[in-house]
């Protein structure tokens, strides 16, 4: 399938309206354990990037709540510090990232989109996708790792990526055990092996350049792969 992209120049207020329903996921304090009788379950997930430093976000929501979602974010859209000065959980040659433990109410959820904030550029997939997982009270689930691989840039800004979903529990477990020593990983339910693992999430990239006043300038994008 041909992967395509395009760039739009739009007024900043339009972007604010789109992202207003998104909130950052609340992670578990590193000293807190998930009690067996808890009313929530715990989602374990990691996110990493290869290429340019930017703000990389994975969006997930409870099934049926289309207008309300949460975000797993690494990096920053407007970087004040060089990425090498940050405390990364995952730091391998050409790869940086973080691990997360997120308490969630019981129910069925899905990762459905991603977003990159890179200076004044904002990039999203052209189409949504669905990676579903189920949370039960008192249980711990590993959902997998999402990796952003840069495919295209304009100067230092990242404007095209290949986003992959994979099972990296062998590597993420050691990091999570150090980061969350009170969590009982012996009761882990590893759901990544039971859901779709993809080498490409979303059908191409849609990049928006935020400027003011309103100017709309369609530009032909390069092939995303």
Beta strands, then each sheet from edge to edge (+ up, - down):
strand 1: 5-10
strand 2: 22-24
strand 3: 40-50
strand 4: 55-62
strand 5: 69-75
strand 6: 90-92
strand 7: 95-105
strand 8: 107-118
strand 9: 121-125
strand 10: 131-135
strand 11: 140-154
strand 12: 157-166
strand 13: 188-190
strand 14: 205-210
strand 15: 219-220
sheet 1: 2+ 5+ 4- 8+ 9- 14+ 1+ 15-
sheet 2: 2+ 5+ 4- 8+ 10-
sheet 3: 6+ 7- 3+ 11+ 12-
sheet 4: 6+ 7- 3+ 11+ 13+
end
